[in-house]
């Protein structure tokens, strides 16, 4: 079937569904008219209007007239029924046009701000429409004298609550993308659990409704909050619609008085709005968390690229040198052991480069580490040498203090990444100082005794390395938040390098922190490698 035929097929389907909603919720009508406590059919019409615009006017009018004829038996007569249907069509149409103008992109329930605007438009629009509709019926003599206010209140609450409670779920069902998300969200055993809780709570509340005046209504918040926190707006929309349908059925079955029904409907509207607010807040929180994870992945990729640039520089330089040597040897006609040795060194350097890439990739992807015994002095010396050119360019003095001759069991590449990040931060911090006052100090010491690491107590002492600079210090407020994502003392910083550095340290059973002071001080601590056994010249170590 062509898309155009499918589009026009929606019109009779809409009319049929509208009449079904009208018939199912025709409960306790006032004076036999279309004045009932809960009217979800306008919610269906508004969703249809948002999709089709003014083309929805004719099928909506037909549905309204059909409801007067088939559901209520035309109690107002043809003339008044047609006029009142025209009024409702125009009023609902203006309300739909206002919603369409506000939410033309379809994101009606994407944020709490949009939810508030939707509620405001629905409340104001339904009340204006209902005043005109009841006034028309009153002028026709169908509303007894003195009952105009009660009729407006009842019809207005029925329309407003019906739209507020029902429209989110109907909107989700009408949108293919949201329909798939709704199914993926609620199609699980947990949904049956909170629906069962809702049935039990409804039975409890309505079992004492005649004498308790809804004192137990607050229990209905339990399944709504459960659905909101676990499944966001999609679960909440299903839950509040199910509760409203259950309330309508039980009120009709228990024959509750009309005033009580009005009060109950207002309570249900508050229940729905609280649930929607929580659901949207949960969805927004999950969206922010997902975006944060994506940003962290991008930051990790940036850190990985920087680490690769440093680590691959030496093997690539060596490869270039050996390549030139091979070229020179071939020009001389060399084909013996000397050429073979150069080629073997090229192979070894290429293997080293591949190992660097693999180890960094494994860590940033899974956190995997290749542990080896690392000499603390050599580690600090090697990283410091990489910064000599930059330090000389900016007139920064680097002082490397006495590093104790200690060994740690760690992934060398990852620790180099941490130290490189700390030195880079220090270099940027001291550039704000005048020439001659730019100084960075790297020192180390052994700390004995127990030290509390992540998830366990480390014994046998640890190595503490400190990176101090003459730049501006870290305040107490900043130190408490410095290792949170997107918190940085630098105007151009993303605040992610320290987050990744601390993650690496904690993965090694160590720690990284900043100290409050007039100058920048960062310290890291790592457990020392402890010899476990010695067999000849073979020694095993453990952290």
Secondary structure, DSSP 4 states (H G I P E B T S, - for coil): --HHHHHHHHHHHHHHHHHHHHHHT--S-GGGSS--S--THHHHHHHHHHHHGGGHHHHHHHHHHHIIIIIS--TTHHHHHHHHHHHHHHHHHHHHHHHHHH-TTS-TTSSHHHHHHHHHHHHHHHHHHHHHHHHHHHHTT-S-TT-HHHHHHHHHHHHHHHHHHHHHHHHHHHSHHHHHHHHHHH-SHHHHHHHHHHHHHHHHHHHSHHHHTTTTGGGHHHHHHHHHHHHHHHHHHHHHHHHHHHHHHHHHHHT--HHHHHHHHHHHHHHHHHHHHHHHHHHHHHHHHHHHHHHHHHHHHHHHHHHHHHHHHHHHHHHHHHHHHHHHHHHTT--SHHHHHHHHHHHHHHHHHHHHHHHHHHHHHH-----EEEEHHHHHHHHHHHTHHHHHHTT-EEEE-PPPS-EEEE-HHHHHHHHHHHHHHHHHHHTTSPTT--EEEEEEEEE-S-EE-SSSEE-S-EEEEEEEESS--B-HHHHHHTTSTT--SSTT--S-HHHHHHHHHHHTT-EEEEEBSSS-EEEEEEEBPEEEEEETTEEEEE-
